[in-house]
Amino acid sequence: MAITTSKKIVAAVTLTCLTCSQGLLMEASKNGGHYEYNVATVPLMSEFMKLILSSFLLYQQYSKDPLGTQMTLDAKSVLLFPIPSIIYLFHNNVQFYTMAYVDAATYQILGNLKIVTTGALFYIALKRHLSRIQWLALLLLMAGATVSQISGCEGAVLAAPVKGYMLGILSAFLSATAGVYTEFLMKKNNDALYWQNVQLYGFGTLFNAFRLTFDDISASYEKGFWMTSGLHGWNWVTWSIAVNFAFSGLFVSWIMKYADTIVKVYATSSAMLLTALLSVWFFDLQPTLQLFLGILIACVSINLYFMPSDSPAQGSLPIVASKEEIPKEIPDRAR
């Protein structure tokens, strides 16, 4: 499936908006700094939404082209999909716990650490070569994320509790692990994307339901059973978060199947800028020099990491040969 430049631009803009709005919506859903709803129900609802939509799209595709819709039904292939579902189960819930300690802009900055862990996992697990410039870019990204959180000379050194940073690092590691493994699953064969999504989100829905059931049993059904009380405290913002998670997941799966990582990275860096600026407007976040320096460093690092290393930059000066390289005699074509 050929991806045109216009489609990549649309993909980048859409994913930027979805990524940017995640932190803002989760921040807006708090009441007095706390969530009034069970945060574990949001990933379940988003996984269920993705499962329903993917099943519908698979049915539509199969109805139009039954021979061209490839679906591998081998048990060994199907049993590979529970692994990323379990990882995403933990990651989706860690996201909410992270937002309980940090603001929306900090959430986006910490989220970019997944690029560091992704690079390391690609090198270790998939034996993907990284140049020295790329490794330096990863270190620069970590420096940018750290600089953005220095609150100044007065008071605490860090702008958020240490627990928030630890959860952010854990979220980045889980996101990178799930992303690398999911990209491997998406590209290992020519199965229809919607069939792969049905497997991925089917197991995701199942594991999230098991998690909620386990929590209710552990709490002796203090707040009731999740199937009857799971939507307690939900409002339009909570529903918006679930819808956002659903479409973000579907969009990322499309990118992993057909596009390249440039689209995802561009969206991430752009979302980081937008989140910081919108947080100043909506949540009275006090902009600091450290925050914008961190954003600038992170954006430079991201572009440096994915900059082509085997071709000169467009518009660069031509390379002039040295005197030693110029032949002393030019053959005469007339001879």
C-alpha positions in Angstrom: 0.0 0.0 0.0 1.7 3.2 -1.2 1.6 6.2 1.2 1.6 9.6 -0.5 3.0 12.7 1.0 -0.5 14.2 1.5 -1.6 11.1 3.5 1.5 11.4 5.7 0.7 15.1 6.4 -2.9 14.2 7.3 -1.7 11.3 9.5 0.8 13.6 11.3 -1.8 16.4 11.9 -4.4 14.0 13.2 -2.1 12.1 15.5 -0.7 15.4 16.8 -4.2 16.5 17.8 -5.0 13.2 19.4 -1.7 13.0 21.3 -1.9 16.6 22.4 -5.5 16.3 23.7 -4.8 13.2 25.8 -2.9 15.0 28.6 -5.3 18.0 28.5 -8.4 15.8 28.8 -7.0 13.7 31.7 -6.0 16.9 33.5 -9.5 18.4 32.9 -11.2 15.2 34.2 -9.7 15.8 37.7 -11.8 17.3 40.4 -9.7 18.8 43.2 -6.6 17.0 41.9 -8.3 13.5 42.0 -10.3 11.3 39.6 -13.9 10.8 40.6 -14.2 7.7 38.4 -12.5 4.4 38.3 -9.5 5.0 35.9 -9.3 1.3 35.1 -12.7 1.5 33.3 -11.4 4.0 30.7 -8.9 1.6 29.0 -11.5 -1.2 29.0 -14.0 1.1 27.3 -11.5 2.3 24.7 -10.4 -1.3 24.0 -14.0 -2.3 23.5 -14.6 0.6 21.2 -11.6 -0.4 19.1 -12.8 -4.0 19.0 -16.3 -3.0 17.8 -15.0 -0.6 15.2 -12.3 -3.0 13.9 -14.8 -5.8 13.7 -17.2 -3.7 11.6 -14.4 -2.6 9.3 -13.2 -6.2 8.9 -16.8 -7.3 8.0 -17.0 -4.5 5.4 -13.6 -5.4 3.9 -14.4 -9.1 3.8 -17.8 -8.5 2.2 -16.2 -6.5 -0.6 -13.1 -8.6 -1.1 -13.3 -12.1 0.6 -10.3 -13.5 -1.4 -8.1 -10.4 -0.8 -8.8 -10.3 3.0 -6.1 -12.5 4.4 -6.6 -13.8 7.9 -4.2 -16.2 9.5 -6.1 -18.5 11.9 -3.1 -20.6 13.0 -3.1 -20.9 16.8 0.6 -20.1 17.0 0.0 -16.8 15.3 -3.1 -15.8 17.3 -1.4 -16.6 20.6 1.2 -13.9 19.9 -1.4 -11.1 20.3 -2.1 -11.5 24.1 1.5 -10.3 24.8 1.1 -6.6 23.7 -2.4 -6.6 25.1 -1.1 -7.3 28.6 1.7 -4.7 28.2 -0.9 -2.1 27.0 -3.1 -3.0 30.0 -0.4 -1.9 32.4 0.6 1.1 30.3 -2.9 2.5 29.9 -3.4 2.4 33.7 0.1 3.8 34.5 -0.8 6.8 32.3 -3.5 7.8 34.7 -1.4 7.3 37.8 1.3 9.4 36.2 -1.2 12.3 35.5 -2.1 12.2 39.3 1.4 13.6 40.0 2.3 15.7 37.0 0.7 18.4 34.8 -0.3 17.9 31.2 2.9 19.5 29.8 5.2 17.4 32.0 3.2 14.3 30.9 4.0 15.0 27.3 7.7 15.7 28.0 8.1 12.4 29.9 6.2 10.7 27.2 9.0 11.5 24.8 11.4 9.3 26.8 9.8 6.4 25.1 11.9 7.3 22.1 15.0 6.6 24.1 13.6 3.2 25.3 12.4 2.4 21.8 15.8 3.0 20.3 17.4 0.8 22.9 14.9 -2.0 22.4 15.2 -1.8 18.6 19.0 -2.2 19.0 18.8 -5.0 21.6 15.7 -7.0 20.4 15.6 -6.4 16.7 19.4 -5.8 16.1 18.7 -2.4 14.5 21.8 -0.4 14.0 22.0 3.1 15.5 24.6 5.6 14.4 26.6 7.6 16.9 24.6 10.7 16.0 21.4 8.8 16.8 22.7 7.7 20.2 23.8 11.3 20.9 20.3 12.4 19.9 18.8 10.0 22.5 21.1 11.4 25.2 20.1 14.9 24.2 16.5 14.0 24.5 17.0 12.8 28.0 18.8 16.0 28.8 15.9 18.0 27.4 13.3 16.2 29.5 15.4 16.7 32.6 16.0 20.5 31.9 12.3 21.1 31.4 11.6 19.8 35.0 14.1 22.0 36.9 12.0 24.4 38.8 14.8 26.9 39.6 17.0 27.9 42.5 14.1 28.3 45.1 12.3 25.4 46.7 12.4 21.9 45.3 14.7 21.1 42.5 12.2 19.1 40.5 8.9 20.5 39.4 6.9 17.3 40.3 7.1 14.5 42.9 9.7 11.8 42.3 6.9 9.2 42.1 5.5 11.1 39.1 8.9 10.8 37.2 9.2 7.1 38.1 5.8 6.4 36.8 6.6 8.4 33.6 9.8 6.4 33.1 7.8 3.2 33.6 5.1 4.4 31.1 7.8 5.2 28.5 9.4 1.7 28.9 6.0 -0.1 28.6 5.0 2.0 25.6 8.3 1.3 23.8 8.1 -2.4 24.6 4.5 -2.7 23.4 5.2 -0.5 20.3 8.3 -2.6 19.2 6.4 -5.9 19.6 3.2 -4.6 18.0 5.1 -3.3 15.0 6.7 -6.8 14.7 3.3 -8.4 14.7 1.8 -6.0 12.2 4.6 -6.4 9.7 5.4 -10.1 10.1 2.8 -11.2 7.5 0.2 -9.7 5.0 -2.8 -10.2 7.2 -5.6 -7.6 6.9 -5.0 -4.8 9.4 -8.5 -5.0 10.7 -8.1 -8.7 11.5 -4.9 -8.0 13.4 -6.7 -5.3 15.3 -9.6 -7.6 16.2 -7.1 -10.0 17.7 -5.1 -7.3 19.5 -8.2 -5.4 20.9 -10.1 -8.6 21.6 -7.4 -9.8 24.0 -7.1 -6.2 25.3 -10.8 -6.1 26.2 -10.6 -9.5 27.9 -7.6 -8.7 30.0 -8.9 -5.3 31.1 -12.2 -7.0 32.2 -10.2 -9.6 34.1 -8.3 -6.8 35.9 -11.5 -5.0 36.9 -13.0 -8.3 38.2 -9.9 -9.0 40.2 -10.0 -5.5 41.7 -13.6 -5.9 42.7 -13.0 -9.4 44.3 -10.0 -8.0 46.2 -12.1 -5.1 47.6 -14.9 -7.5 48.5 -17.2 -5.6 46.1 -17.1 -2.5 48.3 -18.1 -0.3 45.4 -20.2 -3.0 43.6 -19.4 -5.0 40.5 -17.8 -3.0 37.7 -20.4 -4.1 35.1 -23.1 -2.2 37.1 -21.0 0.6 38.7 -18.2 1.0 36.2 -19.5 4.2 34.8 -20.0 5.9 38.1 -18.4 9.4 38.0 -18.2 9.5 34.2 -19.0 12.7 32.4 -18.4 14.0 28.9 -14.7 14.6 29.5 -14.3 10.9 30.6 -16.1 9.7 27.5 -13.8 12.0 25.4 -10.8 10.4 26.9 -12.1 6.9 26.1 -12.8 8.0 22.5 -9.4 9.6 22.2 -7.7 6.5 23.4 -9.7 4.4 20.9 -8.9 6.5 17.8 -5.3 7.0 18.9 -4.8 3.2 19.1 -6.4 2.6 15.7 -4.4 5.4 14.1 -1.1 4.1 15.6 -1.8 0.6 14.4 -2.4 2.0 10.8 0.9 3.8 11.0 2.8 0.7 12.3 1.3 -1.3 9.4 1.7 1.1 6.5 3.7 4.2 7.3 7.1 5.0 8.8 8.2 6.3 12.2 8.8 9.8 10.9 5.0 10.4 11.1 4.8 9.3 14.7 7.8 11.2 15.8 6.7 14.4 14.1 3.3 14.1 15.8 4.9 13.5 19.2 7.2 16.5 19.1 4.4 18.8 17.8 2.0 17.6 20.4 4.5 18.4 23.1 4.7 22.0 22.0 0.9 22.3 21.7 0.3 20.7 25.1 2.6 23.2 26.8 1.0 26.2 25.2 -2.5 25.1 25.7 -1.8 24.2 29.4 -0.8 27.8 29.9 -4.2 28.9 28.5 -6.6 26.3 30.0 -4.9 25.3 33.3 -3.0 28.5 34.2 0.3 26.7 34.0 3.1 29.1 34.6 5.5 29.0 31.6 9.2 28.8 32.6 12.3 29.2 30.6 13.3 25.7 31.6 10.1 24.3 30.1 10.6 25.9 26.7 14.3 25.1 26.7 13.4 21.5 27.4 10.8 21.5 24.6 13.3 23.0 22.2 16.1 20.5 23.0 13.6 17.6 22.7 12.4 18.8 19.3 16.0 19.2 18.0 16.9 15.8 19.4 13.9 14.1 17.7 14.7 15.7 14.3 18.4 14.9 14.7 17.6 11.2 15.5 15.6 10.7 12.3 17.8 12.9 10.0 19.1 10.9 7.1 22.8 10.2 7.7 23.8 9.1 4.2 22.8 12.1 2.1 23.8 15.8 2.3 21.2 18.2 3.6 19.2 19.9 0.9 20.6 23.3 0.0 24.1 22.5 1.3 27.1 24.0 -0.4 28.7 21.8 -3.2 31.8 19.8 -2.3 34.9 21.2 -4.1 37.6 18.8 -4.8 41.1 19.5 -3.5 44.0 20.3 -5.8 45.3 16.8 -5.3 42.0 15.3 -6.6 41.9 17.4 -9.8 43.5 15.6 -12.7 46.5 17.4 -14.1 45.6 16.6 -17.7 42.2 16.6 -19.3 41.9 14.2 -22.2 41.3 15.9 -25.5 38.1 14.4 -27.0 39.3 15.6 -30.5 42.2 13.1 -30.5 
